[in-house]
Structures are given as structure tokens and as C-alpha cells.
Amino acid sequence: MALQVPDPPEQGLGIINEALSSAIQQPSVAASAVTEAAPEDLAAAAPHRVYFVGLSDLVEGRLLSAAKLKGWRYLIFNQDQPMVAAELQAGGDEVRFSNINRGPFVEGAVEGVTFAESLDIVHREDFELRALEISPLYFVSLWLHGPQDLLIPLRPAPDEIEPLRVYEEAELIGRLRGLAERHLAVDNSPRR
């Protein structure tokens, strides 16, 4: 048994390769990391679906049942070093390039996948690798979808959450709900 990486969209890797080539020729701040690499040294790995959840859903006690597909993420390596994450936006049958990002969540994702692969339950059962985001809270978690759903928050995580620890959905909702409520209260406060 193992951590399963689902089949990405058929044209996904071509779109990612085209975006990386473009980034090398016309770098942006986020893509500057790939400009230092030789194109033949770059490799896309671990394609996985990315889901998002809104704050209102979280406040109402919904997490995985409210998760909506955002797109696909590929981790881009320069030889053995994680460089960036490249994302595709999914809408119906259409898939298109979304963005290239770098930073702590890229390294956190690699660290999280390594952690997930070491879990005894992953050796006994098959799990699909997914990611779950709650963007306003700067929260990203691996979502191991299988016989049971397991969540592994990535670094950096909000103070209420211990990264690289396995959570079940109910516990994670309990820890994030108050943070979501406070965030919504600030966002909905009257403006002067």
C-alpha cells in the first residue's frame, strides 16, 4: 500500500513545462528560482489536486465536505532540491496555467509528503495525495484521502496548529474555527 498520486490532466505537464520555459526566459519574482537552473535539470513531481475551503464553511463546522477543487499542483525540483510549485487552474474540462510560487510552503509540502510516506497507516492502506488550503488563514495541509481522511498541516502553520502531525477532520475544525471567526469578525467590521 502507498501514497497514491492521481493521474493529472493529460495536458497538464505540457502546460507546466511551457510555463517553466517562459519563466526562464522572462522571470518574475516568484519564478526567479527556476532561472538559475538548467531546463534539463528541472523535473515536475507529485502532481496532486488542490482544494480550498472558505472561512464561512469552517465557522459552520464544515471542512472536507465543503472543499472545492481549485486545480492541480506540481512540485518542481532542480535535481534533488525543491524549487517552486507550479499550479494549474481547473474549470470543467478546461485546464490552464495559474501560477508559480516559491517559499516556505514548497519546502513544507516536500517535508509533508516525506512524513506522510513514513506513516504506518500509509503502509497498510492506499491514500490519494491532495492538498487543502484555507488561504485567509495562511493554512495549507496535505489531505490523505482514503479509507479515512487524514490531514497533515504544513509549515508554516497558524499557532493553533502543530505542523507535521496527523489530524482528523473534527479536531482540525475545532482548532481552526475560532481563528476563522476572529478573521471574519475583522473582515466584517465597519470601515471608517
N, C-alpha and C positions, 0 to 999 in steps of 0.2 A: 504494500500500500504506500501511498505517497501524496505529496502536494501536487495537484494537477494544475497545469496551465492550459486554459481552454484554447481552442482554435481561434485565433484572432481573425478579423475581417480579411478576406482574401487579398485585397489591395492594400492592406494596412502597412506592411513592411515596405512596399514601394513608396507609399506616401511619406513614411518616416525617412527613408533613405534620401528622397528628393528634398525634404525639409532640412536634413543634416547637410547635404551638399550645398544648399542655398545658404545655410548658416555659416558654413566655412568660407563661402565667397563674400557674403555680406553680413558679418557678425553683428549681433545685438548684444546687449549686456548679458542677458540670460544665456545666450548661446556662445559666449566668448570662450567657455571652457573647451568646446569642441574644435575651435580654431587652432589650438595647439597640437591637435592630434592629426596624424596622417589618416586620410579617409579609410585606408585599408585596415587600420588598427581599430576602427570603431565597430562595435557589434551591439545589436539590439537583443535583449534577453528578457525573459519573464513577462511576456505580454499578459496583461490582466485587465478585467473590467473595473471601471471606477464608478462608484455610486456616490450620491450625495443625499443628505438629509437636511431639511430646513429646521430652523430653531423652533417654530411653532409645533411641528410634529414632535420634536423631542420634549417640549414642555408638556404636551398631551400624552406623553408616555409611549410614543411610537418611535422605533428606530429602524430595525431591519424591514418591517412591514411597510414603512414609508420610504425606503430607499429607492431612488430613481437613478436609472442608468445615465451617466454623464458621457462616458466614452471609454477609451482604451488607453492604457499607459504602458510604455515600453521603457525599461531601464537601459541606458546606453553606457557601455563600458569602453574604455580605452585600454586594451589588453585586459588586465585584471582589475583595473580601477574604475569604480563607478564615476561617471562624469555628469550626466544630466538625465532627466526623464523627459521623454517626448510623448505628447498626448494627441490622441485623435478624438474628435467630437463625433458622437454617433447620433443620428436623427433618422429614424425609419431605416430605409435601406441605404441611405447616403452616409458615407464616412469621409471626413475631411480633416486636414491638419488643424490642430488647435494651438498648441504652444510647446515651447521647450523651456524647461525650468531647471534650475540648479539650486543647491542649498542643502540645508540640514535634512529635509525630508527625503532627498535622494539617498543619502548615506543611511538614513533611518530605515528606508524601505529595504535596502540590501541587508542591513543588520536584522530587520524583522523577518525577512524570508529565511535567513540562516537560522534564526531562533526557531521559527515555525517548523523547519525541516528537522530539527533536533527533538521535537516533542514525541513522546511515546505514542500518543493517540494518532499522530500523523503516520507513524509506522504501522499502526493497526488498521487504519481506515483511510479511504480516499477523501481528500478535501480539495475543492476548487479554490484557487488563489484569487481573491478580489481585494479591492481597496474601498474604504468607506471614508468620506470626508464630511466634516461639518465646518465649512470654510470660515464663518464668522468667529468660531471659537479656536481657529488655527489647530484643528484636531484632524489627524489622519490615522487610520487604523487599518491593519490588514484584516480582512474578513475571510476566515476559513469556512467555506460553505460546504457542508457535508451532512452526515447523519445528525450532527448537531452543529449549530453555528457558534464559532469561537471568534473572538475579537482580540487582536493584539495591537494596542496603541503604539505608534511610532514616536521616536524622539524627534523634535521636542514636543512635549505634551503639556496640556494645562496642569497646574499644580494639583488639581483634584485627582489626577490620573497617574498611575505608575506605568511608565513605558516598558515594553517588552515583558509584559505579564499577560497571561490569558484571562480574559473576562468573558463571562456570559452576558447576554444582552441586558437582562434585568439589572444586574449590578452596574453596568456601564450607564444605563439610563439614570439610575439613582445618583451616580456621581456627577453626571453632566447636566441634569435637569436644572439645578439651582443656578449654575453658570449661564445656561441658556435663558432662564427667567431674568436674571440680572442684565444680561445683554439686551434682551428685548425691552426691558424697562428703560434702559438708557436710550435705545433707538427710538422709542415711542414717546420720550419726554417732550414737552412743549419746547419749541425753538424760540429764542428771543431775537 
